[in-house]
Amino acid sequence: MALADLSQVTTIDRIAFDIPWSLRTYQYEILESPYSHMVVMEKHTEHPAPAWWRWVPRILQRDLTEHQVLGYGGMWMISGSAHISTIAVHPDARGQGWGELLLLGMVRRAITLDAHEVTLEVRVSNDRAQNLYRKHGFETTSIKPHYYRNNDEDAYEMCLSIHRAESRARAESSFIRAMLQRGVTDTFSDSDLPPHLTEDGR
Ligand SMILES: CC(C)(COP(=O)(O)OP(=O)(O)OC[C@H]1O[C@@H](n2cnc3c(N)ncnc32)[C@H](O)[C@@H]1OP(=O)(O)O)[C@@H](O)C(=O)NCCC(=O)NCCS
């Protein structure tokens, strides 16, 4: 996720969540937080250049590729534990496997960073998201009463253990299968740490 993605990301965020994050929060997560790993799933559409385009000086030429954000996610890596802080898919793109791919991409990132577990919180009423997490091996570990401040709703805390080699292998092969099925290129899960993370550590 880059600053240029934030207008699309915050638009999806406001639709997806009752308590959306502010623009400033996203800027902090991308540029400053020593714990955050933020990702977007983008669809790239190449627009063919019109005939007169070759007369435009190269220095003035803009990228004619359209970058459409289909979904995004965020993960905090703290003391060997990865915590999924957010995940959402644009309403028009839901039900097509993108949420699954985002989740598996973050789990793969956690494996790359040597995490022993991936945790998250989810509203007790959010069946869709719970199904997604259970499908990929997350289990409920506790209930956090009155966790959501807008309506006092409880949260389930869920956890996927990636301590054992078999569970890491299972998660990685699910990710690779999902990527191949959808012809997606991954530049996130084992990419270098952004500059502000390399000194502070994870
Ligand atoms: C949760 C969310 C990210 C899922 O993304 P998605 O792209 O629609 O999900 P996918 O198409 O990848 O579906 C993967 C699995 O999720 C579950 N799921 C998805 N949509 C579902 C629905 N309408 N009903 C029940 N389960 C559903 C299923 O287990 C599904 O697997 P299956 O297709 O084999 O049954 C998306 O619904 C969303 O953005 N919701 C709003 C934000 C949110 O609630 N985030 C989670 C916060 S904890």
The ligand as an SDF file (V2000), in Angstrom:
LIG
                    3D

 48 50  0  0  0  0  0  0  0  0999 V2000
  -14.9000  -10.4040    4.7780 C   0  0  0  0  0  0  0  0  0  0  0  0
  -14.4960  -10.0270    3.3650 C   0  0  0  0  0  0  0  0  0  0  0  0
  -13.0820   -9.4210    3.3850 C   0  0  0  0  0  0  0  0  0  0  0  0
  -14.4890  -11.2980    2.4950 C   0  0  0  0  0  0  0  0  0  0  0  0
  -13.9970  -10.9600    1.2060 O   0  0  0  0  0  0  0  0  0  0  0  0
  -14.5780  -11.6620   -0.1180 P   0  0  0  0  0  0  0  0  0  0  0  0
  -13.6770  -11.2960   -1.2370 O   0  0  0  0  0  0  0  0  0  0  0  0
  -16.0120  -11.3340   -0.2800 O   0  0  0  0  0  0  0  0  0  0  0  0
  -14.4580  -13.2010    0.2600 O   0  0  0  0  0  0  0  0  0  0  0  0
  -14.0780  -14.4130   -0.7000 P   0  0  0  0  0  0  0  0  0  0  0  0
  -14.8340  -14.3080   -1.9890 O   0  0  0  0  0  0  0  0  0  0  0  0
  -12.6020  -14.4980   -0.7960 O   0  0  0  0  0  0  0  0  0  0  0  0
  -14.6540  -15.6640    0.1050 O   0  0  0  0  0  0  0  0  0  0  0  0
  -13.8130  -16.4980    0.8650 C   0  0  0  0  0  0  0  0  0  0  0  0
  -14.6270  -17.2230    1.9310 C   0  0  0  0  0  0  0  0  0  0  0  0
  -15.2280  -16.2610    2.8190 O   0  0  0  0  0  0  0  0  0  0  0  0
  -16.5220  -16.7550    3.2390 C   0  0  0  0  0  0  0  0  0  0  0  0
  -17.5660  -15.8840    2.6740 N   0  0  0  0  0  0  0  0  0  0  0  0
  -17.4030  -14.9030    1.7410 C   0  0  0  0  0  0  0  0  0  0  0  0
  -18.5910  -14.3040    1.4790 N   0  0  0  0  0  0  0  0  0  0  0  0
  -19.5260  -14.9490    2.2470 C   0  0  0  0  0  0  0  0  0  0  0  0
  -20.9340  -14.7770    2.4170 C   0  0  0  0  0  0  0  0  0  0  0  0
  -21.6240  -13.8590    1.7230 N   0  0  0  0  0  0  0  0  0  0  0  0
  -21.5490  -15.5780    3.3030 N   0  0  0  0  0  0  0  0  0  0  0  0
  -20.8690  -16.5130    4.0110 C   0  0  0  0  0  0  0  0  0  0  0  0
  -19.5310  -16.7080    3.8930 N   0  0  0  0  0  0  0  0  0  0  0  0
  -18.8710  -15.9470    3.0140 C   0  0  0  0  0  0  0  0  0  0  0  0
  -16.6300  -18.1620    2.6460 C   0  0  0  0  0  0  0  0  0  0  0  0
  -16.0250  -19.0530    3.5670 O   0  0  0  0  0  0  0  0  0  0  0  0
  -15.7690  -18.0290    1.3970 C   0  0  0  0  0  0  0  0  0  0  0  0
  -15.2810  -19.2660    0.9400 O   0  0  0  0  0  0  0  0  0  0  0  0
  -16.1630  -20.1210   -0.1390 P   0  0  0  0  0  0  0  0  0  0  0  0
  -16.3360  -19.2160   -1.3170 O   0  0  0  0  0  0  0  0  0  0  0  0
  -15.3160  -21.3140   -0.4350 O   0  0  0  0  0  0  0  0  0  0  0  0
  -17.4690  -20.4170    0.5480 O   0  0  0  0  0  0  0  0  0  0  0  0
  -15.5200   -9.0270    2.7300 C   0  0  0  0  0  0  0  0  0  0  0  0
  -16.8060   -9.5540    2.8890 O   0  0  0  0  0  0  0  0  0  0  0  0
  -15.4780   -7.6230    3.3160 C   0  0  0  0  0  0  0  0  0  0  0  0
  -14.7230   -6.7530    2.8640 O   0  0  0  0  0  0  0  0  0  0  0  0
  -16.3240   -7.3640    4.3570 N   0  0  0  0  0  0  0  0  0  0  0  0
  -16.3860   -6.0430    4.9970 C   0  0  0  0  0  0  0  0  0  0  0  0
  -15.1700   -5.7770    5.8590 C   0  0  0  0  0  0  0  0  0  0  0  0
  -15.0190   -6.8470    6.9350 C   0  0  0  0  0  0  0  0  0  0  0  0
  -15.9820   -7.3180    7.5370 O   0  0  0  0  0  0  0  0  0  0  0  0
  -13.7440   -7.2230    7.2000 N   0  0  0  0  0  0  0  0  0  0  0  0
  -13.4100   -8.2140    8.2120 C   0  0  0  0  0  0  0  0  0  0  0  0
  -13.1410   -7.5260    9.5020 C   0  0  0  0  0  0  0  0  0  0  0  0
  -12.7330   -8.6800   10.7920 S   0  0  0  0  0  0  0  0  0  0  0  0
  1  2  1  0
  2  3  1  0
  2  4  1  0
  2 36  1  0
  4  5  1  0
  5  6  1  0
  6  7  2  0
  6  8  1  0
  6  9  1  0
  9 10  1  0
 10 11  2  0
 10 12  1  0
 10 13  1  0
 13 14  1  0
 14 15  1  0
 15 16  1  0
 15 30  1  0
 16 17  1  0
 17 18  1  0
 17 28  1  0
 18 19  1  0
 18 27  1  0
 19 20  2  0
 20 21  1  0
 21 22  1  0
 21 27  2  0
 22 23  1  0
 22 24  2  0
 24 25  1  0
 25 26  2  0
 26 27  1  0
 28 29  1  0
 28 30  1  0
 30 31  1  0
 31 32  1  0
 32 33  2  0
 32 34  1  0
 32 35  1  0
 36 37  1  0
 36 38  1  0
 38 39  2  0
 38 40  1  0
 40 41  1  0
 41 42  1  0
 42 43  1  0
 43 44  2  0
 43 45  1  0
 45 46  1  0
 46 47  1  0
 47 48  1  0
M  END
$$$$
